[in-house]
Amino acid sequence: MLIRYKKNLEKIAMGLLSFMPEEKDIKKLQETIKEYETNPDWHLYLWKEDDILGAIGLRVEEDQYAILQHISVNPSYRNQGIGKQMINEVRKNYEGTYKVYADDLTEKFYNKCEGSEAEF
């Protein structure tokens, strides 16, 4: 299930986002988390089952697009469909309000998942 990021989950969120190649640098990672905390157009969610296993982040543009810009799953839980579940939940949550797209960094994975679910 998707839960909205909160400050008390900062270390977990940073750990998950650090698995993304462009977020390896600690300064960059701190800037990214700060943007999610302060920018009302940036939305970060965590995927929780028994533990928090993944993170997915979007930015809203022009009040009509939700751009998927971060997606990460704990390496111990990859290839179990968690990333696909996160994308499908985001699609459901944003359906009717925003058109969900992926940025250049997440596009390949997003398109792979898109083929298995109806477009929104």
Steps between C-alpha positions, in 0.01 A plus 500: 500500500619852422551736791588868475857590598540666839811654657529218756556258207786708357779244555297220345403716201860615449621141518252390234566797271876441532456184292431723198826574313436876478439521877826337617660830608393585856466874427277429199294256707455755779392764247248256351348416839486872592314570175244230583457651846462862391362506146122443490530379139736214593331190645694211654337173600637191668382145438421321825422137553639367830794735446558793267633345180488771235472868414333681213513873436315730264489867420186676385531737207250746356227357726441222249805273489653277766854414392650186652858596586613246762425134550703266714450163667720346767732264307398207723142535374554568130340289227191444715277755327530772765607768252208413275261510798628845598449633147150352480406656836631839389297470180186422699560782749566761231241380246257769399714780642834459322643315205788289632824500300857395570814710469806383308643315800188296578351470151638155412365339817171691479441387140572141599231521768257695284455209261346293778239751617247713318617851424365783709 
